[in-house]
Amino acid sequence: MKQVHLHIIDDLASNGRRSARIELPTGETQALFFEHDEGALSTANGANPFLLAFFLRLMEVGAPVKIHGAVSERLLTNLEELQGAWNKWLPSRYHRFDVEVDGFVAPGMPSNGPKSAMTAFSGGVDAGFCVYQHKYGDLVWGKTDLQAALLVHGFDVPLDQPDTFQSTRSRAAAMLNGTGLEFKTVRTDFKQLKQHWEHAFGLAIASCLSLFEGTYAVGIVGSSSDYASLALPSGSNAVTDHLFSTGDLEIRHEGAGFTRTEKVGEILKHPPFIEHVRVCWAGEQMDRNCGHCEKCVRTLLNFAVFGVEQPACFSNGLSKELIRSIQLKTPQQRNHLVTILQEAEQRQVDEWWTRELKRRLSFMQNSRDAVKAAPHRVKAHAKWRLKKAIGRA
Ligand SMILES: [Zn+2]
């Protein structure tokens, strides 16, 4: 079988940019770059960031890979295991491949110290919770010397929207006011590789964190699901994220021991987080919360458990109309709402919104049960009516 070649084509002299290209057996090539605002990126991590970034594309191809550069032995070991995970999750899409390398990145001591850490930081609840835990929280043995937060331009905000990114950056930086963290940004055209984003986003984040291997000892990724509601496969999860670790950079997936409501409860103790936290990617303005999408309403409900019905990061508060407008696309979204109700009950919260949410959940459940129980001909018509009623027809 023909090989895939991965070549490093850094252009550090002219623009401080790190970049690489893969050549597929079909002759097709794909290139990728990383750059940041503070001069040239270090090349000490060899091909590690690129192997992470191209990893799922290489699994889609499934041919042996020749890397014309050095890679950490620890990363090679980890990615062999990660191949097993993706191959078991989606065997028809992701195939195992062999890797040949020019040499190894030698392990060393991170220049900022053995406990130094950088966290991926999008400005949301999960990232805010990680910062809170390391700066002000109850972590004991797991506490790092958290020194920096990393926001990536090219993931949620497209590269051709620099103004939106600037305002997203200002909001995220304001959230970190007083924490003493250094705020860093990286730009990358990762998204033009057109990998399945829900599968690849964890690797994308890890590839950006690994650009700072040699400076920090730990790279932190905030969890989006707690251990009781893991849904696999997922591009970032508590089971496989540690396999993104390279020779000198340990990737830690943190926060899965807490529900989203519990995280909100913690960050409520630090008002600057509440003022600037941004959870929404559905609105027209990507630098703020729309206040109406599923994630915004769910976050408003998380806050409501603590009696906060209009947190400062939203321009609207929780309302009956918002709860009645909830539409569920996945079983996971229903589970989130059921968990919020359970958490409210545990805290003996019995408010207008808990009653309204119960009504909404039971209405949606009854509508679905009615469709399931109906004879086939009626079922098709009922399904159409249900779709129409919830606005998806
Ligand atoms: Zn929203």
Residues whose N, C-alpha, C, O or C-beta is under 5 A from the ligand:
A	BS01	ZN	C280 A282 G283 N289 C290 G291 H292 C293 C296
